[in-house]
């Protein structure tokens, strides 16, 4: 979708199409954080920060079978049943 930058007073602005505003749940007064570089602009709703995601392999390395034994838990060697099967 292409939009045109327009002069508004001493600034420039972009009109966000209605369909995009509805999809993003934007309304008048919604605060947006704007960042970018020489060839791109990114707008995000204020207050919605993305968490840094850690790879599953790093999380799994932190699991210690010994810790499960201390808490009277065990890794099950029984076959999977029900909805836990992929």
N, CA, C and O atoms as a Maestro MAE file, in Angstrom:
{
 s_m_m2io_version
 :::
 2.0.0
}

f_m_ct {
 s_m_title
 :::
 protein
 m_atom[344] {
  # First column is atom index #
  i_m_mmod_type
  r_m_x_coord
  r_m_y_coord
  r_m_z_coord
  i_m_residue_number
  s_m_chain_name
  s_m_pdb_residue_name
  s_m_pdb_atom_name
  i_m_atomic_number
  :::
  1 25 0.845 -1.159 0.000 1 A "UNK " " N  " 7
  2 3 0.000 0.000 0.000 1 A "UNK " " CA " 6
  3 2 0.895 1.228 0.000 1 A "UNK " " C  " 6
  4 15 1.845 1.302 0.779 1 A "UNK " " O  " 8
  5 25 0.609 2.170 -0.845 2 A "UNK " " N  " 7
  6 3 1.391 3.395 -0.948 2 A "UNK " " CA " 6
  7 2 0.573 4.573 -0.447 2 A "UNK " " C  " 6
  8 15 -0.594 4.730 -0.805 2 A "UNK " " O  " 8
  9 25 1.197 5.400 0.385 3 A "UNK " " N  " 7
  10 3 0.568 6.638 0.842 3 A "UNK " " CA " 6
  11 2 1.511 7.788 0.511 3 A "UNK " " C  " 6
  12 15 2.704 7.574 0.294 3 A "UNK " " O  " 8
  13 25 0.984 8.995 0.472 4 A "UNK " " N  " 7
  14 3 1.770 10.175 0.109 4 A "UNK " " CA " 6
  15 2 2.025 11.016 1.361 4 A "UNK " " C  " 6
  16 15 1.116 11.241 2.160 4 A "UNK " " O  " 8
  17 25 3.256 11.474 1.522 5 A "UNK " " N  " 7
  18 3 3.604 12.379 2.612 5 A "UNK " " CA " 6
  19 2 3.090 13.761 2.248 5 A "UNK " " C  " 6
  20 15 3.314 14.235 1.134 5 A "UNK " " O  " 8
  21 25 2.397 14.415 3.188 6 A "UNK " " N  " 7
  22 3 1.805 15.730 2.941 6 A "UNK " " CA " 6
  23 2 2.361 16.741 3.929 6 A "UNK " " C  " 6
  24 15 2.715 16.393 5.056 6 A "UNK " " O  " 8
  25 25 2.435 17.981 3.505 7 A "UNK " " N  " 7
  26 3 2.881 19.061 4.380 7 A "UNK " " CA " 6
  27 2 1.717 19.465 5.273 7 A "UNK " " C  " 6
  28 15 0.613 19.722 4.793 7 A "UNK " " O  " 8
  29 25 1.975 19.517 6.581 8 A "UNK " " N  " 7
  30 3 0.976 19.929 7.556 8 A "UNK " " CA " 6
  31 2 1.641 20.965 8.458 8 A "UNK " " C  " 6
  32 15 2.387 20.604 9.368 8 A "UNK " " O  " 8
  33 25 1.380 22.235 8.217 9 A "UNK " " N  " 7
  34 3 2.056 23.299 8.960 9 A "UNK " " CA " 6
  35 2 3.537 23.258 8.661 9 A "UNK " " C  " 6
  36 15 3.940 23.256 7.498 9 A "UNK " " O  " 8
  37 25 4.366 23.223 9.719 10 A "UNK " " N  " 7
  38 3 5.808 23.150 9.532 10 A "UNK " " CA " 6
  39 2 6.322 21.720 9.504 10 A "UNK " " C  " 6
  40 15 7.530 21.494 9.434 10 A "UNK " " O  " 8
  41 25 5.423 20.766 9.558 11 A "UNK " " N  " 7
  42 3 5.805 19.351 9.578 11 A "UNK " " CA " 6
  43 2 5.288 18.645 8.342 11 A "UNK " " C  " 6
  44 15 4.674 19.265 7.474 11 A "UNK " " O  " 8
  45 25 5.537 17.356 8.264 12 A "UNK " " N  " 7
  46 3 4.951 16.520 7.226 12 A "UNK " " CA " 6
  47 2 4.198 15.399 7.922 12 A "UNK " " C  " 6
  48 15 4.518 15.042 9.056 12 A "UNK " " O  " 8
  49 25 3.200 14.843 7.249 13 A "UNK " " N  " 7
  50 3 2.399 13.796 7.850 13 A "UNK " " CA " 6
  51 2 1.956 12.773 6.828 13 A "UNK " " C  " 6
  52 15 2.034 13.000 5.620 13 A "UNK " " O  " 8
  53 25 1.492 11.645 7.330 14 A "UNK " " N  " 7
  54 3 0.986 10.560 6.504 14 A "UNK " " CA " 6
  55 2 -0.399 10.209 7.041 14 A "UNK " " C  " 6
  56 15 -0.586 10.092 8.252 14 A "UNK " " O  " 8
  57 25 -1.353 10.044 6.158 15 A "UNK " " N  " 7
  58 3 -2.687 9.610 6.553 15 A "UNK " " CA " 6
  59 2 -2.706 8.093 6.543 15 A "UNK " " C  " 6
  60 15 -2.379 7.467 5.535 15 A "UNK " " O  " 8
  61 25 -3.094 7.498 7.676 16 A "UNK " " N  " 7
  62 3 -3.167 6.043 7.784 16 A "UNK " " CA " 6
  63 2 -4.535 5.609 7.263 16 A "UNK " " C  " 6
  64 15 -5.559 6.043 7.791 16 A "UNK " " O  " 8
  65 25 -4.570 4.760 6.237 17 A "UNK " " N  " 7
  66 3 -5.847 4.330 5.679 17 A "UNK " " CA " 6
  67 2 -6.739 3.652 6.732 17 A "UNK " " C  " 6
  68 15 -6.244 3.016 7.662 17 A "UNK " " O  " 8
  69 25 -8.042 3.798 6.570 18 A "UNK " " N  " 7
  70 3 -9.020 3.288 7.524 18 A "UNK " " CA " 6
  71 2 -8.844 1.798 7.789 18 A "UNK " " C  " 6
  72 15 -8.905 1.363 8.939 18 A "UNK " " O  " 8
  73 25 -8.627 1.013 6.738 19 A "UNK " " N  " 7
  74 3 -8.481 -0.438 6.904 19 A "UNK " " CA " 6
  75 2 -7.282 -0.767 7.791 19 A "UNK " " C  " 6
  76 15 -7.362 -1.662 8.632 19 A "UNK " " O  " 8
  77 25 -6.188 -0.062 7.610 20 A "UNK " " N  " 7
  78 3 -4.990 -0.299 8.419 20 A "UNK " " CA " 6
  79 2 -5.245 0.135 9.856 20 A "UNK " " C  " 6
  80 15 -4.859 -0.565 10.792 20 A "UNK " " O  " 8
  81 25 -5.893 1.284 10.039 21 A "UNK " " N  " 7
  82 3 -6.196 1.781 11.377 21 A "UNK " " CA " 6
  83 2 -7.089 0.795 12.128 21 A "UNK " " C  " 6
  84 15 -6.877 0.549 13.315 21 A "UNK " " O  " 8
  85 25 -8.077 0.235 11.451 22 A "UNK " " N  " 7
  86 3 -8.962 -0.738 12.098 22 A "UNK " " CA " 6
  87 2 -8.196 -2.011 12.467 22 A "UNK " " C  " 6
  88 15 -8.362 -2.547 13.562 22 A "UNK " " O  " 8
  89 25 -7.368 -2.483 11.557 23 A "UNK " " N  " 7
  90 3 -6.595 -3.703 11.809 23 A "UNK " " CA " 6
  91 2 -5.659 -3.530 12.996 23 A "UNK " " C  " 6
  92 15 -5.483 -4.449 13.797 23 A "UNK " " O  " 8
  93 25 -5.059 -2.350 13.106 24 A "UNK " " N  " 7
  94 3 -4.110 -2.072 14.186 24 A "UNK " " CA " 6
  95 2 -4.783 -1.507 15.439 24 A "UNK " " C  " 6
  96 15 -4.112 -1.193 16.422 24 A "UNK " " O  " 8
  97 25 -6.101 -1.381 15.398 25 A "UNK " " N  " 7
  98 3 -6.882 -0.822 16.504 25 A "UNK " " CA " 6
  99 2 -6.393 0.566 16.888 25 A "UNK " " C  " 6
  100 15 -6.198 0.869 18.065 25 A "UNK " " O  " 8
  101 25 -6.196 1.414 15.862 26 A "UNK " " N  " 7
  102 3 -5.778 2.800 16.065 26 A "UNK " " CA " 6
  103 2 -7.012 3.690 16.046 26 A "UNK " " C  " 6
  104 15 -7.927 3.481 15.249 26 A "UNK " " O  " 8
  105 25 -7.032 4.668 16.915 27 A "UNK " " N  " 7
  106 3 -8.096 5.662 16.905 27 A "UNK " " CA " 6
  107 2 -7.474 7.013 17.220 27 A "UNK " " C  " 6
  108 15 -6.295 7.096 17.564 27 A "UNK " " O  " 8
  109 25 -8.261 8.058 17.105 28 A "UNK " " N  " 7
  110 3 -7.753 9.395 17.379 28 A "UNK " " CA " 6
  111 2 -7.212 9.440 18.801 28 A "UNK " " C  " 6
  112 15 -7.887 9.019 19.740 28 A "UNK " " O  " 8
  113 25 -6.007 9.945 18.958 29 A "UNK " " N  " 7
  114 3 -5.386 10.040 20.268 29 A "UNK " " CA " 6
  115 2 -4.464 8.887 20.618 29 A "UNK " " C  " 6
  116 15 -3.792 8.940 21.647 29 A "UNK " " O  " 8
  117 25 -4.410 7.845 19.795 30 A "UNK " " N  " 7
  118 3 -3.507 6.726 20.053 30 A "UNK " " CA " 6
  119 2 -2.064 7.207 19.942 30 A "UNK " " C  " 6
  120 15 -1.700 7.845 18.954 30 A "UNK " " O  " 8
  121 25 -1.244 6.911 20.938 31 A "UNK " " N  " 7
  122 3 0.166 7.311 20.928 31 A "UNK " " CA " 6
  123 2 0.977 6.297 20.136 31 A "UNK " " C  " 6
  124 15 0.856 5.089 20.344 31 A "UNK " " O  " 8
  125 25 1.803 6.798 19.226 32 A "UNK " " N  " 7
  126 3 2.675 5.943 18.423 32 A "UNK " " CA " 6
  127 2 4.124 6.331 18.663 32 A "UNK " " C  " 6
  128 15 4.447 7.515 18.762 32 A "UNK " " O  " 8
  129 25 4.990 5.344 18.755 33 A "UNK " " N  " 7
  130 3 6.433 5.565 18.833 33 A "UNK " " CA " 6
  131 2 6.973 5.429 17.414 33 A "UNK " " C  " 6
  132 15 6.727 4.422 16.750 33 A "UNK " " O  " 8
  133 25 7.709 6.439 16.945 34 A "UNK " " N  " 7
  134 3 8.235 6.431 15.581 34 A "UNK " " CA " 6
  135 2 9.749 6.336 15.636 34 A "UNK " " C  " 6
  136 15 10.401 7.074 16.374 34 A "UNK " " O  " 8
  137 25 10.306 5.418 14.849 35 A "UNK " " N  " 7
  138 3 11.757 5.290 14.702 35 A "UNK " " CA " 6
  139 2 12.038 4.945 13.251 35 A "UNK " " C  " 6
  140 15 11.117 4.691 12.475 35 A "UNK " " O  " 8
  141 25 13.286 4.936 12.895 36 A "UNK " " N  " 7
  142 3 13.607 4.588 11.515 36 A "UNK " " CA " 6
  143 2 15.037 4.916 11.153 36 A "UNK " " C  " 6
  144 15 15.865 5.235 12.005 36 A "UNK " " O  " 8
  145 25 15.299 4.828 9.877 37 A "UNK " " N  " 7
  146 3 16.617 5.094 9.338 37 A "UNK " " CA " 6
  147 2 16.481 5.839 8.031 37 A "UNK " " C  " 6
  148 15 15.411 6.365 7.724 37 A "UNK " " O  " 8
  149 25 17.557 5.893 7.250 38 A "UNK " " N  " 7
  150 3 17.539 6.646 5.994 38 A "UNK " " CA " 6
  151 2 16.496 6.146 4.987 38 A "UNK " " C  " 6
  152 15 16.015 6.926 4.166 38 A "UNK " " O  " 8
  153 25 16.142 4.856 5.039 39 A "UNK " " N  " 7
  154 3 15.224 4.330 4.023 39 A "UNK " " CA " 6
  155 2 14.012 3.608 4.602 39 A "UNK " " C  " 6
  156 15 13.326 2.882 3.882 39 A "UNK " " O  " 8
  157 25 13.732 3.800 5.917 40 A "UNK " " N  " 7
  158 3 12.558 3.147 6.490 40 A "UNK " " CA " 6
  159 2 12.039 3.908 7.705 40 A "UNK " " C  " 6
  160 15 12.775 4.645 8.360 40 A "UNK " " O  " 8
  161 25 10.758 3.712 7.989 41 A "UNK " " N  " 7
  162 3 10.109 4.276 9.170 41 A "UNK " " CA " 6
  163 2 9.331 3.152 9.842 41 A "UNK " " C  " 6
  164 15 8.671 2.359 9.170 41 A "UNK " " O  " 8
  165 25 9.407 3.086 11.165 42 A "UNK " " N  " 7
  166 3 8.661 2.089 11.933 42 A "UNK " " CA " 6
  167 2 7.799 2.826 12.946 42 A "UNK " " C  " 6
  168 15 8.292 3.673 13.690 42 A "UNK " " O  " 8
  169 25 6.505 2.500 12.973 43 A "UNK " " N  " 7
  170 3 5.600 3.081 13.961 43 A "UNK " " CA " 6
  171 2 5.018 1.957 14.796 43 A "UNK " " C  " 6
  172 15 4.512 0.973 14.256 43 A "UNK " " O  " 8
  173 25 5.089 2.103 16.129 44 A "UNK " " N  " 7
  174 3 4.529 1.112 17.049 44 A "UNK " " CA " 6
  175 2 3.672 1.827 18.075 44 A "UNK " " C  " 6
  176 15 3.928 2.979 18.426 44 A "UNK " " O  " 8
  177 25 2.640 1.122 18.556 45 A "UNK " " N  " 7
  178 3 1.830 1.677 19.627 45 A "UNK " " CA " 6
  179 2 2.701 1.836 20.860 45 A "UNK " " C  " 6
  180 15 3.525 0.971 21.156 45 A "UNK " " O  " 8
  181 25 2.525 2.933 21.578 46 A "UNK " " N  " 7
  182 3 3.258 3.142 22.826 46 A "UNK " " CA " 6
  183 2 2.821 2.108 23.852 46 A "UNK " " C  " 6
  184 15 1.665 1.685 23.860 46 A "UNK " " O  " 8
  185 25 3.726 1.710 24.699 47 A "UNK " " N  " 7
  186 3 3.394 0.795 25.778 47 A "UNK " " CA " 6
  187 2 3.380 -0.666 25.381 47 A "UNK " " C  " 6
  188 15 3.191 -1.529 26.238 47 A "UNK " " O  " 8
  189 25 3.573 -0.964 24.124 48 A "UNK " " N  " 7
  190 3 3.599 -2.367 23.697 48 A "UNK " " CA " 6
  191 2 5.024 -2.712 23.300 48 A "UNK " " C  " 6
  192 15 5.405 -2.600 22.134 48 A "UNK " " O  " 8
  193 25 5.783 -3.121 24.259 49 A "UNK " " N  " 7
  194 3 7.182 -3.463 24.011 49 A "UNK " " CA " 6
  195 2 7.294 -4.945 23.699 49 A "UNK " " C  " 6
  196 15 6.587 -5.770 24.277 49 A "UNK " " O  " 8
  197 25 8.181 -5.269 22.791 50 A "UNK " " N  " 7
  198 3 8.436 -6.670 22.467 50 A "UNK " " CA " 6
  199 2 9.488 -7.207 23.411 50 A "UNK " " C  " 6
  200 15 10.496 -6.554 23.677 50 A "UNK " " O  " 8
  201 25 9.244 -8.396 23.910 51 A "UNK " " N  " 7
  202 3 10.239 -9.047 24.755 51 A "UNK " " CA " 6
  203 2 11.287 -9.706 23.875 51 A "UNK " " C  " 6
  204 15 10.987 -10.225 22.800 51 A "UNK " " O  " 8
  205 25 12.516 -9.675 24.353 52 A "UNK " " N  " 7
  206 3 13.558 -10.410 23.642 52 A "UNK " " CA " 6
  207 2 13.308 -11.887 23.840 52 A "UNK " " C  " 6
  208 15 13.129 -12.346 24.968 52 A "UNK " " O  " 8
  209 25 13.294 -12.619 22.772 53 A "UNK " " N  " 7
  210 3 13.029 -14.056 22.845 53 A "UNK " " CA " 6
  211 2 14.343 -14.816 22.920 53 A "UNK " " C  " 6
  212 15 15.295 -14.518 22.198 53 A "UNK " " O  " 8
  213 25 14.375 -15.809 23.812 54 A "UNK " " N  " 7
  214 3 15.553 -16.654 23.914 54 A "UNK " " CA " 6
  215 2 15.295 -17.937 23.140 54 A "UNK " " C  " 6
  216 15 14.180 -18.457 23.166 54 A "UNK " " O  " 8
  217 25 16.297 -18.451 22.459 55 A "UNK " " N  " 7
  218 3 16.118 -19.703 21.720 55 A "UNK " " CA " 6
  219 2 15.766 -20.843 22.670 55 A "UNK " " C  " 6
  220 15 16.258 -20.900 23.797 55 A "UNK " " O  " 8
  221 25 14.921 -21.738 22.207 56 A "UNK " " N  " 7
  222 3 14.503 -22.882 23.008 56 A "UNK " " CA " 6
  223 2 15.699 -23.710 23.460 56 A "UNK " " C  " 6
  224 15 15.707 -24.233 24.575 56 A "UNK " " O  " 8
  225 25 16.703 -23.830 22.607 57 A "UNK " " N  " 7
  226 3 17.873 -24.630 22.966 57 A "UNK " " CA " 6
  227 2 18.557 -24.077 24.220 57 A "UNK " " C  " 6
  228 15 19.045 -24.854 25.040 57 A "UNK " " O  " 8
  229 25 18.604 -22.745 24.385 58 A "UNK " " N  " 7
  230 3 19.208 -22.156 25.585 58 A "UNK " " CA " 6
  231 2 18.359 -22.443 26.818 58 A "UNK " " C  " 6
  232 15 18.888 -22.736 27.891 58 A "UNK " " O  " 8
  233 25 17.040 -22.357 26.660 59 A "UNK " " N  " 7
  234 3 16.151 -22.637 27.785 59 A "UNK " " CA " 6
  235 2 16.267 -24.088 28.235 59 A "UNK " " C  " 6
  236 15 16.274 -24.377 29.431 59 A "UNK " " O  " 8
  237 25 16.357 -24.998 27.268 60 A "UNK " " N  " 7
  238 3 16.461 -26.420 27.608 60 A "UNK " " CA " 6
  239 2 17.766 -26.749 28.311 60 A "UNK " " C  " 6
  240 15 17.811 -27.646 29.153 60 A "UNK " " O  " 8
  241 25 18.835 -26.026 27.968 61 A "UNK " " N  " 7
  242 3 20.124 -26.264 28.628 61 A "UNK " " CA " 6
  243 2 20.073 -25.899 30.105 61 A "UNK " " C  " 6
  244 15 20.863 -26.408 30.901 61 A "UNK " " O  " 8
  245 25 19.140 -25.014 30.476 62 A "UNK " " N  " 7
  246 3 19.029 -24.589 31.870 62 A "UNK " " CA " 6
  247 2 18.288 -25.607 32.736 62 A "UNK " " C  " 6
  248 15 18.315 -25.510 33.963 62 A "UNK " " O  " 8
  249 25 17.634 -26.571 32.119 63 A "UNK " " N  " 7
  250 3 16.889 -27.580 32.876 63 A "UNK " " CA " 6
  251 2 17.857 -28.633 33.389 63 A "UNK " " C  " 6
  252 15 18.630 -29.210 32.624 63 A "UNK " " O  " 8
  253 25 17.807 -28.872 34.670 64 A "UNK " " N  " 7
  254 3 18.684 -29.864 35.289 64 A "UNK " " CA " 6
  255 2 17.854 -31.043 35.783 64 A "UNK " " C  " 6
  256 15 16.963 -30.856 36.610 64 A "UNK " " O  " 8
  257 25 18.125 -32.248 35.297 65 A "UNK " " N  " 7
  258 3 17.393 -33.417 35.810 65 A "UNK " " CA " 6
  259 2 17.545 -33.565 37.321 65 A "UNK " " C  " 6
  260 15 16.635 -34.068 37.982 65 A "UNK " " O  " 8
  261 25 18.664 -33.142 37.874 66 A "UNK " " N  " 7
  262 3 18.880 -33.237 39.317 66 A "UNK " " CA " 6
  263 2 17.871 -32.369 40.069 66 A "UNK " " C  " 6
  264 15 17.420 -32.745 41.151 66 A "UNK " " O  " 8
  265 25 17.516 -31.225 39.514 67 A "UNK " " N  " 7
  266 3 16.543 -30.343 40.160 67 A "UNK " " CA " 6
  267 2 15.181 -31.018 40.228 67 A "UNK " " C  " 6
  268 15 14.458 -30.846 41.209 67 A "UNK " " O  " 8
  269 25 14.826 -31.770 39.217 68 A "UNK " " N  " 7
  270 3 13.557 -32.482 39.231 68 A "UNK " " CA " 6
  271 2 13.553 -33.547 40.317 68 A "UNK " " C  " 6
  272 15 12.535 -33.760 40.976 68 A "UNK " " O  " 8
  273 25 14.668 -34.206 40.506 69 A "UNK " " N  " 7
  274 3 14.750 -35.246 41.527 69 A "UNK " " CA " 6
  275 2 14.633 -34.633 42.922 69 A "UNK " " C  " 6
  276 15 14.021 -35.236 43.804 69 A "UNK " " O  " 8
  277 25 15.205 -33.451 43.139 70 A "UNK " " N  " 7
  278 3 15.121 -32.787 44.445 70 A "UNK " " CA " 6
  279 2 13.675 -32.442 44.792 70 A "UNK " " C  " 6
  280 15 13.307 -32.410 45.967 70 A "UNK " " O  " 8
  281 25 12.865 -32.187 43.784 71 A "UNK " " N  " 7
  282 3 11.471 -31.806 44.016 71 A "UNK " " CA " 6
  283 2 10.518 -32.985 43.803 71 A "UNK " " C  " 6
  284 15 9.320 -32.792 43.595 71 A "UNK " " O  " 8
  285 25 11.048 -34.187 43.856 72 A "UNK " " N  " 7
  286 3 10.263 -35.407 43.674 72 A "UNK " " CA " 6
  287 2 9.510 -35.424 42.346 72 A "UNK " " C  " 6
  288 15 8.380 -35.904 42.259 72 A "UNK " " O  " 8
  289 25 10.149 -34.900 41.336 73 A "UNK " " N  " 7
  290 3 9.567 -34.934 39.988 73 A "UNK " " CA " 6
  291 2 10.463 -35.796 39.122 73 A "UNK " " C  " 6
  292 15 11.656 -35.933 39.392 73 A "UNK " " O  " 8
  293 25 9.898 -36.364 38.100 74 A "UNK " " N  " 7
  294 3 10.693 -37.164 37.183 74 A "UNK " " CA " 6
  295 2 10.307 -36.822 35.756 74 A "UNK " " C  " 6
  296 15 9.193 -36.373 35.484 74 A "UNK " " O  " 8
  297 25 11.243 -37.041 34.858 75 A "UNK " " N  " 7
  298 3 10.930 -36.952 33.440 75 A "UNK " " CA " 6
  299 2 10.207 -38.246 33.081 75 A "UNK " " C  " 6
  300 15 10.676 -39.333 33.417 75 A "UNK " " O  " 8
  301 25 9.100 -38.136 32.418 76 A "UNK " " N  " 7
  302 3 8.321 -39.325 32.095 76 A "UNK " " CA " 6
  303 2 8.935 -40.063 30.914 76 A "UNK " " C  " 6
  304 15 9.273 -39.460 29.895 76 A "UNK " " O  " 8
  305 25 9.074 -41.365 31.064 77 A "UNK " " N  " 7
  306 3 9.542 -42.181 29.950 77 A "UNK " " CA " 6
  307 2 8.381 -42.934 29.316 77 A "UNK " " C  " 6
  308 15 8.576 -43.749 28.415 77 A "UNK " " O  " 8
  309 25 7.164 -42.654 29.796 78 A "UNK " " N  " 7
  310 3 5.987 -43.298 29.245 78 A "UNK " " CA " 6
  311 2 5.649 -42.664 27.894 78 A "UNK " " C  " 6
  312 15 5.972 -41.500 27.658 78 A "UNK " " O  " 8
  313 25 5.001 -43.422 27.009 79 A "UNK " " N  " 7
  314 3 4.627 -42.843 25.710 79 A "UNK " " CA " 6
  315 2 3.602 -41.718 25.891 79 A "UNK " " C  " 6
  316 15 2.790 -41.744 26.816 79 A "UNK " " O  " 8
  317 25 3.656 -40.738 24.996 80 A "UNK " " N  " 7
  318 3 2.740 -39.597 25.051 80 A "UNK " " CA " 6
  319 2 1.318 -40.052 24.717 80 A "UNK " " C  " 6
  320 15 1.113 -40.932 23.881 80 A "UNK " " O  " 8
  321 25 0.355 -39.446 25.376 81 A "UNK " " N  " 7
  322 3 -1.047 -39.740 25.110 81 A "UNK " " CA " 6
  323 2 -1.813 -38.421 25.023 81 A "UNK " " C  " 6
  324 15 -1.376 -37.415 25.583 81 A "UNK " " O  " 8
  325 25 -2.932 -38.417 24.339 82 A "UNK " " N  " 7
  326 3 -3.776 -37.229 24.308 82 A "UNK " " CA " 6
  327 2 -3.209 -36.108 23.455 82 A "UNK " " C  " 6
  328 15 -2.557 -36.349 22.439 82 A "UNK " " O  " 8
  329 25 -3.468 -34.876 23.884 83 A "UNK " " N  " 7
  330 3 -3.143 -33.705 23.068 83 A "UNK " " CA " 6
  331 2 -1.684 -33.285 23.126 83 A "UNK " " C  " 6
  332 15 -1.284 -32.399 22.370 83 A "UNK " " O  " 8
  333 25 -0.865 -33.887 23.997 84 A "UNK " " N  " 7
  334 3 0.536 -33.472 24.026 84 A "UNK " " CA " 6
  335 2 1.321 -33.998 22.836 84 A "UNK " " C  " 6
  336 15 2.467 -33.597 22.632 84 A "UNK " " O  " 8
  337 25 0.735 -34.879 22.054 85 A "UNK " " N  " 7
  338 3 1.398 -35.357 20.839 85 A "UNK " " CA " 6
  339 2 1.253 -34.269 19.800 85 A "UNK " " C  " 6
  340 15 0.140 -33.885 19.441 85 A "UNK " " O  " 8
  341 25 2.434 -33.751 19.296 86 A "UNK " " N  " 7
  342 3 2.547 -32.667 18.346 86 A "UNK " " CA " 6
  343 2 1.367 -32.436 17.551 86 A "UNK " " C  " 6
  344 15 1.356 -31.536 16.711 86 A "UNK " " O  " 8
  :::
 }
 m_bond[343] {
  # First column is bond index #
  i_m_from
  i_m_to
  i_m_order
  :::
  1 1 2 1
  2 2 3 1
  3 3 4 2
  4 3 5 1
  5 5 6 1
  6 6 7 1
  7 7 8 2
  8 7 9 1
  9 9 10 1
  10 10 11 1
  11 11 12 2
  12 11 13 1
  13 13 14 1
  14 14 15 1
  15 15 16 2
  16 15 17 1
  17 17 18 1
  18 18 19 1
  19 19 20 2
  20 19 21 1
  21 21 22 1
  22 22 23 1
  23 23 24 2
  24 23 25 1
  25 25 26 1
  26 26 27 1
  27 27 28 2
  28 27 29 1
  29 29 30 1
  30 30 31 1
  31 31 32 2
  32 31 33 1
  33 33 34 1
  34 34 35 1
  35 35 36 2
  36 35 37 1
  37 37 38 1
  38 38 39 1
  39 39 40 2
  40 39 41 1
  41 41 42 1
  42 42 43 1
  43 43 44 2
  44 43 45 1
  45 45 46 1
  46 46 47 1
  47 47 48 2
  48 47 49 1
  49 49 50 1
  50 50 51 1
  51 51 52 2
  52 51 53 1
  53 53 54 1
  54 54 55 1
  55 55 56 2
  56 55 57 1
  57 57 58 1
  58 58 59 1
  59 59 60 2
  60 59 61 1
  61 61 62 1
  62 62 63 1
  63 63 64 2
  64 63 65 1
  65 65 66 1
  66 66 67 1
  67 67 68 2
  68 67 69 1
  69 69 70 1
  70 70 71 1
  71 71 72 2
  72 71 73 1
  73 73 74 1
  74 74 75 1
  75 75 76 2
  76 75 77 1
  77 77 78 1
  78 78 79 1
  79 79 80 2
  80 79 81 1
  81 81 82 1
  82 82 83 1
  83 83 84 2
  84 83 85 1
  85 85 86 1
  86 86 87 1
  87 87 88 2
  88 87 89 1
  89 89 90 1
  90 90 91 1
  91 91 92 2
  92 91 93 1
  93 93 94 1
  94 94 95 1
  95 95 96 2
  96 95 97 1
  97 97 98 1
  98 98 99 1
  99 99 100 2
  100 99 101 1
  101 101 102 1
  102 102 103 1
  103 103 104 2
  104 103 105 1
  105 105 106 1
  106 106 107 1
  107 107 108 2
  108 107 109 1
  109 109 110 1
  110 110 111 1
  111 111 112 2
  112 111 113 1
  113 113 114 1
  114 114 115 1
  115 115 116 2
  116 115 117 1
  117 117 118 1
  118 118 119 1
  119 119 120 2
  120 119 121 1
  121 121 122 1
  122 122 123 1
  123 123 124 2
  124 123 125 1
  125 125 126 1
  126 126 127 1
  127 127 128 2
  128 127 129 1
  129 129 130 1
  130 130 131 1
  131 131 132 2
  132 131 133 1
  133 133 134 1
  134 134 135 1
  135 135 136 2
  136 135 137 1
  137 137 138 1
  138 138 139 1
  139 139 140 2
  140 139 141 1
  141 141 142 1
  142 142 143 1
  143 143 144 2
  144 143 145 1
  145 145 146 1
  146 146 147 1
  147 147 148 2
  148 147 149 1
  149 149 150 1
  150 150 151 1
  151 151 152 2
  152 151 153 1
  153 153 154 1
  154 154 155 1
  155 155 156 2
  156 155 157 1
  157 157 158 1
  158 158 159 1
  159 159 160 2
  160 159 161 1
  161 161 162 1
  162 162 163 1
  163 163 164 2
  164 163 165 1
  165 165 166 1
  166 166 167 1
  167 167 168 2
  168 167 169 1
  169 169 170 1
  170 170 171 1
  171 171 172 2
  172 171 173 1
  173 173 174 1
  174 174 175 1
  175 175 176 2
  176 175 177 1
  177 177 178 1
  178 178 179 1
  179 179 180 2
  180 179 181 1
  181 181 182 1
  182 182 183 1
  183 183 184 2
  184 183 185 1
  185 185 186 1
  186 186 187 1
  187 187 188 2
  188 187 189 1
  189 189 190 1
  190 190 191 1
  191 191 192 2
  192 191 193 1
  193 193 194 1
  194 194 195 1
  195 195 196 2
  196 195 197 1
  197 197 198 1
  198 198 199 1
  199 199 200 2
  200 199 201 1
  201 201 202 1
  202 202 203 1
  203 203 204 2
  204 203 205 1
  205 205 206 1
  206 206 207 1
  207 207 208 2
  208 207 209 1
  209 209 210 1
  210 210 211 1
  211 211 212 2
  212 211 213 1
  213 213 214 1
  214 214 215 1
  215 215 216 2
  216 215 217 1
  217 217 218 1
  218 218 219 1
  219 219 220 2
  220 219 221 1
  221 221 222 1
  222 222 223 1
  223 223 224 2
  224 223 225 1
  225 225 226 1
  226 226 227 1
  227 227 228 2
  228 227 229 1
  229 229 230 1
  230 230 231 1
  231 231 232 2
  232 231 233 1
  233 233 234 1
  234 234 235 1
  235 235 236 2
  236 235 237 1
  237 237 238 1
  238 238 239 1
  239 239 240 2
  240 239 241 1
  241 241 242 1
  242 242 243 1
  243 243 244 2
  244 243 245 1
  245 245 246 1
  246 246 247 1
  247 247 248 2
  248 247 249 1
  249 249 250 1
  250 250 251 1
  251 251 252 2
  252 251 253 1
  253 253 254 1
  254 254 255 1
  255 255 256 2
  256 255 257 1
  257 257 258 1
  258 258 259 1
  259 259 260 2
  260 259 261 1
  261 261 262 1
  262 262 263 1
  263 263 264 2
  264 263 265 1
  265 265 266 1
  266 266 267 1
  267 267 268 2
  268 267 269 1
  269 269 270 1
  270 270 271 1
  271 271 272 2
  272 271 273 1
  273 273 274 1
  274 274 275 1
  275 275 276 2
  276 275 277 1
  277 277 278 1
  278 278 279 1
  279 279 280 2
  280 279 281 1
  281 281 282 1
  282 282 283 1
  283 283 284 2
  284 283 285 1
  285 285 286 1
  286 286 287 1
  287 287 288 2
  288 287 289 1
  289 289 290 1
  290 290 291 1
  291 291 292 2
  292 291 293 1
  293 293 294 1
  294 294 295 1
  295 295 296 2
  296 295 297 1
  297 297 298 1
  298 298 299 1
  299 299 300 2
  300 299 301 1
  301 301 302 1
  302 302 303 1
  303 303 304 2
  304 303 305 1
  305 305 306 1
  306 306 307 1
  307 307 308 2
  308 307 309 1
  309 309 310 1
  310 310 311 1
  311 311 312 2
  312 311 313 1
  313 313 314 1
  314 314 315 1
  315 315 316 2
  316 315 317 1
  317 317 318 1
  318 318 319 1
  319 319 320 2
  320 319 321 1
  321 321 322 1
  322 322 323 1
  323 323 324 2
  324 323 325 1
  325 325 326 1
  326 326 327 1
  327 327 328 2
  328 327 329 1
  329 329 330 1
  330 330 331 1
  331 331 332 2
  332 331 333 1
  333 333 334 1
  334 334 335 1
  335 335 336 2
  336 335 337 1
  337 337 338 1
  338 338 339 1
  339 339 340 2
  340 339 341 1
  341 341 342 1
  342 342 343 1
  343 343 344 2
  :::
 }
}
